Amino acid sequence: MTRRTMFGLGAAVAGTMLAGATALAFTGPGTRFVLHHAGGWHHGGGMGHPIARRVAAAIVDDAMDAIKATPQQRTVANAARDRVLAAFQRHQQGRATRAQDVMALFEADQLDPARVAAVRRTAEDEHRKIGDAISQALADLHQVLTPDQRKQLAEYVRQHRSHRAG
């Protein structure tokens, strides 16, 4: 399996797990009101928000039901889901600080190329950690699922992907 295929599948699996949470963020005004006033996405809750975690858990459970996963396979899938969500949450937690750093750089009389490079390296490192969590989740699931289950899961992902995901 090529690296490109591995990342594509990882993104598809993660995308499916997170599609429900994304859809929730773009639903009607009632949901946005609840999320806004419950410390949701508008206040840095992101993928660490309990609603997002429940939606991701439901998506993974549904996918595992669809492929008739064993209890051991479900345990691996849930651990992988939790690691991916934790990586997104860690990234989300530093968002306000990164935005302040960028604004301070922009407002300065002289742009400091070294500080710009440091901010960029930090963002790239965080994105790499998310990619690493997705890659590890993909590897863990690949190892524990049978070839037939992997094909079923890939088909499940294709059928349930958000139309916006491409």
Backbone torsions as a table, in degrees:
resi	resn	phi	psi	omega
1	MET	NA	128.4	-178.1
2	THR	-75.6	160.8	179.8
3	ARG	-61.3	-39.4	-179.9
4	ARG	-63.5	-43.6	178.4
5	THR	-64.5	-41.7	-179.8
6	MET	-61.6	-45.2	178.6
7	PHE	-66.9	-37.9	178.6
8	GLY	-62.5	-46.0	177.7
9	LEU	-65.5	-40.4	178.2
10	GLY	-61.5	-43.2	178.3
11	ALA	-65.1	-37.8	179.2
12	ALA	-65.9	-44.8	179.3
13	VAL	-64.4	-47.9	179.1
14	ALA	-64.1	-38.9	179.0
15	GLY	-61.8	-40.2	177.9
16	THR	-65.8	-43.4	-180.0
17	MET	-62.8	-35.1	-175.1
18	LEU	-96.1	-8.7	-178.0
19	ALA	-60.1	-40.9	179.3
20	GLY	-62.6	-41.7	178.5
21	ALA	-66.0	-39.2	177.9
22	THR	-65.2	-44.5	178.9
23	ALA	-60.8	-39.0	178.9
24	LEU	-61.0	-37.6	-179.0
25	ALA	-66.8	-23.2	-176.6
26	PHE	-110.1	20.5	178.9
27	THR	-84.4	-167.1	-173.1
28	GLY	-60.3	171.0	-176.0
29	PRO	-60.7	-30.9	179.7
30	GLY	-61.4	-44.4	179.9
31	THR	-67.0	-42.3	178.6
32	ARG	-61.6	-38.7	179.3
33	PHE	-62.2	-47.2	-179.2
34	VAL	-61.0	-47.5	-179.5
35	LEU	-62.9	-40.8	-178.6
36	HIS	-63.2	-45.1	-175.0
37	HIS	-87.7	-7.8	178.1
38	ALA	-103.3	14.6	179.7
39	GLY	76.7	32.2	-177.2
40	GLY	-78.5	-145.2	-172.9
41	TRP	-56.6	-34.3	-177.3
42	HIS	-66.8	-17.1	-178.0
43	HIS	-119.4	26.3	174.9
44	GLY	85.7	11.9	-179.8
45	GLY	-69.7	-46.2	176.5
46	GLY	48.9	-140.0	-175.9
47	MET	-71.3	-9.3	176.6
48	GLY	-86.5	-8.1	-179.4
49	HIS	-65.3	138.8	-178.0
50	PRO	-55.6	-36.4	179.4
51	ILE	-64.9	-44.2	179.8
52	ALA	-62.9	-40.1	178.9
53	ARG	-65.0	-40.9	179.0
54	ARG	-66.1	-40.0	179.0
55	VAL	-64.5	-45.6	179.0
56	ALA	-61.8	-40.1	178.6
57	ALA	-63.5	-41.3	179.7
58	ALA	-64.9	-39.4	179.3
59	ILE	-64.8	-45.5	179.5
60	VAL	-64.9	-42.6	178.2
61	ASP	-59.7	-43.9	179.5
62	ASP	-62.2	-43.0	179.2
63	ALA	-64.3	-40.9	179.5
64	MET	-67.8	-36.2	174.5
65	ASP	-61.7	-43.0	-176.5
66	ALA	-61.6	-32.0	-178.8
67	ILE	-101.6	6.2	179.6
68	LYS	55.6	52.9	-178.5
69	ALA	-69.9	147.1	176.7
70	THR	-77.9	165.9	176.4
71	PRO	-56.8	-39.6	179.6
72	GLN	-64.5	-42.6	179.2
73	GLN	-64.3	-38.4	177.8
74	ARG	-64.5	-38.9	178.5
75	THR	-61.9	-44.4	178.6
76	VAL	-64.1	-44.4	-179.8
77	ALA	-63.0	-42.3	179.9
78	ASN	-67.1	-38.2	177.3
79	ALA	-65.5	-41.4	178.2
80	ALA	-62.7	-45.7	178.0
81	ARG	-57.1	-46.3	-178.0
82	ASP	-63.3	-38.3	178.2
83	ARG	-66.7	-40.7	178.8
84	VAL	-65.1	-45.9	179.1
85	LEU	-62.5	-38.6	178.8
86	ALA	-64.3	-39.0	178.4
87	ALA	-64.4	-43.1	176.8
88	PHE	-63.5	-39.8	-178.9
89	GLN	-65.4	-42.6	177.9
90	ARG	-60.4	-41.2	177.9
91	HIS	-63.1	-43.2	-178.6
92	GLN	-64.0	-37.3	-176.8
93	GLN	-63.0	-30.0	-179.4
94	GLY	-91.5	3.2	-174.0
95	ARG	-61.6	-46.3	-177.7
96	ALA	-64.0	-41.6	179.4
97	THR	-64.1	-43.3	178.4
98	ARG	-61.7	-41.9	179.8
99	ALA	-63.3	-41.5	177.9
100	GLN	-64.2	-41.2	178.5
101	ASP	-61.5	-44.5	-179.8
102	VAL	-64.9	-42.9	179.7
103	MET	-64.4	-39.6	177.8
104	ALA	-63.5	-41.3	176.7
105	LEU	-61.6	-44.0	-177.3
106	PHE	-67.0	-37.4	-176.9
107	GLU	-78.3	-17.3	-177.0
108	ALA	-63.3	152.6	178.7
109	ASP	-63.0	-38.2	178.9
110	GLN	-125.0	133.5	178.7
111	LEU	-77.8	126.3	-179.7
112	ASP	-92.2	104.6	-178.1
113	PRO	-58.4	-32.7	179.8
114	ALA	-67.3	-40.9	178.1
115	ARG	-69.0	-38.2	176.3
116	VAL	-60.3	-45.3	179.6
117	ALA	-63.4	-37.7	179.6
118	ALA	-66.4	-42.2	177.8
119	VAL	-63.0	-42.9	179.7
120	ARG	-63.3	-44.2	179.0
121	ARG	-60.2	-40.8	179.0
122	THR	-61.4	-46.7	178.8
123	ALA	-63.4	-42.9	179.0
124	GLU	-63.2	-39.0	178.0
125	ASP	-63.4	-42.2	179.4
126	GLU	-65.9	-41.5	177.8
127	HIS	-64.7	-37.0	177.9
128	ARG	-63.9	-39.5	179.0
129	LYS	-65.0	-37.8	175.9
130	ILE	-64.6	-45.9	177.9
131	GLY	-60.4	-39.5	177.9
132	ASP	-63.5	-41.7	179.3
133	ALA	-64.4	-40.8	178.6
134	ILE	-66.5	-44.0	178.9
135	SER	-61.6	-42.0	179.1
136	GLN	-65.9	-40.1	177.6
137	ALA	-61.0	-43.3	178.7
138	LEU	-61.9	-45.3	-179.8
139	ALA	-64.5	-42.5	-179.9
140	ASP	-62.5	-45.9	179.7
141	LEU	-66.1	-40.5	179.5
142	HIS	-59.8	-40.3	-177.3
143	GLN	-69.2	-37.6	-172.0
144	VAL	-90.9	-22.6	-178.8
145	LEU	-89.6	150.0	175.4
146	THR	-75.2	161.6	177.2
147	PRO	-55.1	-40.5	179.5
148	ASP	-65.3	-41.3	178.7
149	GLN	-65.5	-37.5	178.1
150	ARG	-62.3	-42.6	177.9
151	LYS	-64.1	-42.4	178.1
152	GLN	-62.6	-42.1	179.6
153	LEU	-66.3	-41.1	177.9
154	ALA	-61.3	-40.7	177.7
155	GLU	-66.7	-39.8	176.6
156	TYR	-58.9	-45.0	179.5
157	VAL	-61.7	-45.9	179.4
158	ARG	-58.6	-40.9	-177.1
159	GLN	-75.5	-26.5	-173.9
160	HIS	-108.2	1.6	178.9
161	ARG	-64.8	146.6	176.3
162	SER	-64.9	142.2	178.6
163	HIS	-62.5	-21.4	178.3
164	ARG	-77.6	-19.7	-177.0
165	ALA	-75.4	-6.0	176.4
166	GLY	103.3	NA	NA
